[in-house]
């Protein structure tokens, strides 16, 4: 296997493991509540704790990708991710668990601040397709997360989940230790302060970052609260399985997106997906149960799944020589949304009920429609995107 394929496989395997870790949080909320004795409002801190470190790290790495050794950055990120997961598995109190979760997010953010810039330069002619495959790898790991929780809880304590996940990253550390970075992956331009201001002032970059923040908010609510919401309607095991059904839809959705993204422009595709997502989310959180709930959630996942890779590709293609900073801005925006929206749902759930709170996803999707349409009207398709 040549170096380019080895790098791609290693990055994809990290993303799979990171997605599994992320998607264990929602199904384990009740386990955290039972073990640590915390309220719904405090449970809402799980999402921001897992993402605040991620956002800071991905922004920090992304803005200096032209100055740092990306191989060592990814190596340190993979090692620290594994160690943080081991720390989460043994945390005796909720505060320490949250601190370890912040560390795990920061380590993953450092890795993912450098991985897409590497892929961007390894595959400059197929950037959109590779980013969509990257998102597909994430979806495969995300589907496995709730299933892994169900399997572990059937035979052991929830802490075993994180101990096993820590082991996943050790072989990746060994591979990165011996792997050299191809010359073609070092074409990132150094970002100056004036260039950063210029990037932030471009409507295409500002619009992509704003859209990604809203996408992150929508996904963060579903990832964190869907099992909890569903447990008010169906048995807990089925509620955890419902998140797997939602995430399972990401696999065919992103496979289709990988095909579509080479054949249509990014913003019309994103607009079409957004329009379809609004009614599907409204139906999914209308209080239905039984097979209808599973069907509605699957269709919602199918529609939402293509938004992230499509908008990300639009932003990076606007100025590919600054793929690191743009990846940092857009992905950081996504995880900022993931961090901020779930606590709002927790606050709303205590006052108006979790079903009413889940309708925040619909409002955010309407906002995404407005932002995407405005970006298309103002910025159009820079660099031929």
C-alpha positions in Angstrom: 0.0 0.0 0.0 1.4 3.4 -1.0 1.9 6.3 1.4 -1.2 8.2 0.2 -3.5 5.2 0.7 -2.0 4.5 4.1 -2.5 8.1 5.3 -6.1 8.0 4.0 -6.9 4.7 5.7 -5.3 5.8 9.0 -7.3 9.1 9.0 -10.5 7.3 8.2 -10.0 4.7 11.0 -9.4 7.6 13.5 -12.6 9.2 12.3 -14.5 5.9 12.8 -13.2 5.6 16.4 -13.9 9.3 17.1 -17.5 8.9 15.8 -18.0 5.8 18.0 -16.9 7.8 21.0 -19.1 10.7 20.2 -22.2 8.6 19.6 -21.9 6.8 22.9 -22.7 9.9 24.9 -26.4 10.2 24.1 -27.2 6.5 24.8 -25.2 6.7 28.1 -26.9 9.8 29.5 -29.1 7.7 31.8 -26.1 5.7 32.9 -24.2 8.9 33.7 -27.3 10.2 35.6 -27.5 6.9 37.6 -23.8 6.7 38.3 -23.1 10.4 39.2 -26.6 11.4 40.4 -27.0 14.5 38.3 -30.0 16.4 36.9 -31.2 16.8 33.3 -29.7 20.2 33.2 -26.3 18.9 34.3 -26.6 16.1 31.8 -26.8 18.8 29.2 -23.1 19.7 30.0 -21.9 16.4 28.4 -22.2 17.9 24.9 -20.4 21.2 25.5 -17.7 19.4 27.6 -17.0 17.1 24.6 -16.9 19.9 22.1 -15.4 22.9 23.8 -11.9 21.4 23.8 -12.5 20.1 20.2 -13.4 23.6 19.0 -10.4 25.3 20.6 -8.0 22.6 19.4 -9.3 22.5 15.8 -9.2 26.3 15.5 -5.7 26.4 17.0 -4.3 23.7 14.7 -6.2 24.9 11.7 -4.9 28.5 11.8 -1.2 27.3 12.0 -1.3 24.4 9.6 1.3 26.1 7.4 3.7 26.4 10.3 3.5 23.1 12.2 4.5 19.5 11.5 1.1 17.9 10.7 2.4 14.3 11.1 3.5 15.0 14.7 0.2 16.8 15.4 -1.9 13.8 14.2 0.4 11.4 16.2 0.0 13.4 19.4 -3.8 13.8 18.8 -4.3 10.0 18.4 -2.2 9.2 21.5 -3.9 11.8 23.7 -7.4 10.6 22.5 -6.7 7.1 23.6 -5.4 8.3 27.0 -8.3 10.6 27.6 -10.8 7.7 26.9 -9.0 5.6 29.5 -9.3 8.5 32.0 -13.1 8.7 31.3 -13.5 5.0 32.0 -12.2 5.4 35.6 -13.4 8.9 36.5 -14.9 8.6 40.1 -17.0 11.8 40.0 -18.9 13.7 37.4 -16.6 16.8 37.4 -13.5 14.6 36.6 -15.5 12.8 33.9 -16.3 16.1 32.3 -12.7 17.2 32.5 -11.5 14.0 30.8 -14.2 14.5 28.2 -12.8 18.0 27.5 -9.4 16.5 27.1 -10.7 13.8 24.7 -12.4 16.5 22.6 -9.3 18.6 22.5 -7.1 15.6 21.4 -9.6 14.7 18.7 -9.8 18.3 17.6 -6.0 18.5 17.2 -6.0 15.4 15.0 -9.0 16.6 12.9 -7.6 20.1 12.5 -4.8 18.5 10.4 -6.4 15.5 8.8 -8.7 17.1 6.2 -6.0 19.6 5.1 -3.8 16.6 4.4 -6.5 14.9 2.4 -7.3 18.1 0.6 -3.7 18.3 -0.8 -3.5 14.5 -1.4 -6.6 14.6 -3.6 -6.9 18.1 -5.0 -9.0 17.0 -8.0 -11.5 14.9 -6.0 -11.7 17.0 -2.8 -15.5 16.9 -2.6 -15.6 13.2 -3.2 -12.9 12.4 -0.6 -14.5 14.7 2.0 -17.8 12.9 1.4 -16.1 9.5 1.9 -14.6 10.9 5.1 -18.1 11.8 6.2 -19.2 8.3 5.3 -16.4 6.8 7.5 -17.7 9.0 10.3 -21.2 7.7 9.7 -20.1 4.1 9.9 -18.5 4.8 13.3 -21.5 6.8 14.4 -23.9 3.9 13.7 -21.6 1.6 15.7 -21.6 3.8 18.8 -25.1 3.2 20.2 -24.8 -0.5 19.2 -21.6 -0.7 21.1 -23.3 0.8 24.2 -26.1 -1.7 24.0 -23.7 -4.6 23.7 -21.5 -3.4 26.6 -24.4 -2.7 28.9 -25.8 -6.2 28.3 -22.7 -7.7 30.0 -20.7 -5.0 31.8 -20.7 -1.5 33.3 -20.8 1.5 31.0 -17.2 2.4 31.8 -16.0 -0.6 29.8 -17.2 1.2 26.7 -14.5 3.9 27.1 -11.8 1.5 28.1 -12.4 -0.5 24.9 -12.5 2.6 22.8 -9.1 3.7 24.2 -7.6 0.5 22.8 -8.8 1.4 19.3 -6.4 4.3 18.9 -3.2 2.5 20.0 -2.5 0.8 16.6 -3.1 4.1 14.8 -0.4 5.7 17.0 2.0 2.9 16.0 1.2 3.5 12.3 1.6 7.3 12.5 4.9 6.8 14.3 6.4 5.1 11.3 4.6 7.0 8.5 6.1 9.9 6.6 4.0 12.7 5.2 4.0 12.9 1.4 5.4 16.0 -0.2 2.1 16.8 -1.9 0.5 17.1 1.6 2.7 20.0 2.6 1.3 22.6 0.2 -0.6 24.6 2.8 0.0 28.4 2.8 1.0 30.1 6.0 -1.9 32.2 7.3 -1.2 35.8 8.2 -3.5 38.0 10.3 -4.5 40.1 7.3 -5.3 37.0 5.3 -7.4 35.7 8.2 -9.4 38.9 8.2 -9.8 38.7 4.4 -11.1 35.1 4.7 -13.5 36.0 7.4 -14.8 38.8 5.3 -15.6 36.6 2.3 -19.3 35.9 2.1 -18.7 32.3 0.9 -16.5 31.6 4.0 -18.8 33.5 6.4 -21.9 31.8 5.0 -20.3 28.3 5.1 -19.2 28.8 8.7 -22.6 30.1 9.7 -24.4 27.2 8.0 -22.0 24.6 9.5 -22.8 26.1 13.0 -26.5 25.5 12.4 -25.9 22.0 11.0 -23.9 21.2 14.2 -26.7 22.5 16.4 -29.2 20.3 14.6 -27.0 17.2 14.8 -25.9 17.9 18.3 -29.5 17.9 19.6 -30.3 14.7 17.8 -27.1 12.9 18.8 -27.5 13.9 22.5 -31.2 13.9 23.1 -32.9 11.5 20.6 -32.5 8.4 22.9 -33.7 10.4 25.9 -36.7 11.8 24.0 -37.5 8.3 22.5 -37.4 6.7 26.0 -40.5 8.7 26.9 -42.3 6.9 24.1 -40.7 3.5 23.8 -38.5 1.1 25.9 -34.9 2.2 26.6 -33.2 -0.5 24.5 -35.4 0.5 21.5 -34.7 4.2 22.2 -30.9 3.6 22.0 -31.5 1.5 18.8 -33.5 4.5 17.4 -30.3 6.6 17.4 -28.6 3.8 15.5 -31.5 3.9 13.0 -31.0 7.6 12.5 -27.3 7.2 12.1 -27.7 4.2 9.8 -29.5 6.5 7.4 -26.2 8.5 7.2 -24.6 5.6 5.3 -26.8 5.4 2.2 -27.3 9.2 2.5 -23.6 9.9 2.3 -23.1 7.2 -0.3 -25.6 9.0 -2.5 -24.0 12.3 -1.6 -20.6 11.0 -2.7 -22.2 10.4 -6.1 -24.1 13.6 -6.3 -21.4 15.9 -5.1 -19.3 15.2 -8.3 -22.4 16.0 -10.5 -24.0 19.1 -9.1 -23.0 22.4 -7.4 -22.7 22.4 -3.7 -25.2 25.1 -2.7 -28.2 23.9 -4.7 -27.6 20.4 -3.3 -27.4 21.8 0.2 -30.6 23.8 -0.3 -32.5 20.8 -1.6 -31.4 18.7 1.4 -32.4 21.5 3.8 -35.9 21.8 2.3 -36.4 18.1 2.7 -35.1 18.0 6.3 -37.6 20.5 7.6 -40.8 18.4 7.3 -39.0 15.1 8.2 -37.7 16.5 11.5 -41.1 18.0 12.3 -42.7 14.6 11.8 -40.0 12.7 13.7 -40.5 14.8 16.8 -44.3 15.0 16.7 -44.8 12.5 19.5 -45.4 9.4 17.2 -44.2 6.0 18.4 -43.9 2.5 17.1 -42.7 1.7 13.5 -43.8 5.2 12.3 -41.2 6.8 14.7 -38.4 4.6 13.3 -39.4 5.3 9.7 -39.6 9.1 10.3 -36.2 9.2 12.1 -34.6 7.2 9.3 -35.9 9.5 6.6 -34.7 12.6 8.7 -31.2 11.1 9.0 -31.2 10.4 5.2 -31.9 14.1 4.5 -29.7 15.7 7.1 -26.7 13.4 6.4 -25.5 15.2 3.3 -25.5 18.7 4.7 -22.1 18.5 6.5 -19.9 17.3 3.6 -21.6 19.4 1.1 -21.2 22.7 2.9 -17.7 21.9 4.1 -16.6 21.1 0.5 -18.1 24.5 -0.7 -16.1 26.4 1.9 -12.8 24.6 1.3 -13.1 24.9 -2.5 -13.5 28.6 -2.2 -9.8 28.9 -1.3 -8.1 25.4 -1.2 -4.7 26.8 -0.4 -6.1 27.7 3.0 -7.8 24.4 3.5 -6.5 24.2 7.1 -8.0 27.5 8.4 -11.2 27.0 6.4 -11.6 23.5 7.7 -11.0 24.8 11.2 -13.6 27.6 10.8 -16.3 25.4 9.3 -15.7 22.3 11.5 -15.2 24.5 14.6 -18.5 26.1 13.8 -20.1 22.7 13.6 -18.9 21.7 17.0 -19.7 25.1 18.4 -23.3 24.3 17.4 -23.0 20.8 18.9 -21.8 22.4 22.2 -24.4 25.1 22.5 -27.7 23.6 21.3 -28.0 20.5 23.6 -27.9 22.5 26.8 -30.6 24.7 25.5 -32.7 21.6 24.9 -32.0 20.5 28.5 -33.1 23.8 29.8 -36.3 23.8 27.7 -37.0 20.1 28.6 -37.2 21.0 32.3 -39.7 23.7 31.6 -41.8 22.6 28.7 -41.0 18.9 28.2 -38.5 17.2 26.0 -40.9 16.8 23.0 -41.4 20.6 22.8 -37.7 21.1 23.2 -36.8 18.8 20.3 -38.7 21.1 17.9 -35.7 23.4 18.2 -34.3 21.2 15.4 -37.0 22.4 13.1 -36.4 26.1 13.9 -32.7 25.7 13.3 -33.3 24.0 10.0 -35.4 26.9 8.8 -32.6 29.2 9.8 -30.2 27.0 7.8 -32.4 27.4 4.8 -32.3 31.2 5.1 -28.5 31.2 5.6 -27.8 28.9 2.6 -30.1 30.8 0.3 -28.5 34.1 1.3 -25.0 32.7 0.8 -26.0 31.5 -2.7 -27.5 34.9 -3.5 -24.5 37.0 -2.3 -21.5 34.8 -2.9 -22.6 32.5 -5.7 -20.2 29.8 -6.6 -16.6 31.1 -6.0 -13.8 29.2 -7.7 -16.3 27.4 -9.9 -18.0 25.5 -7.1 
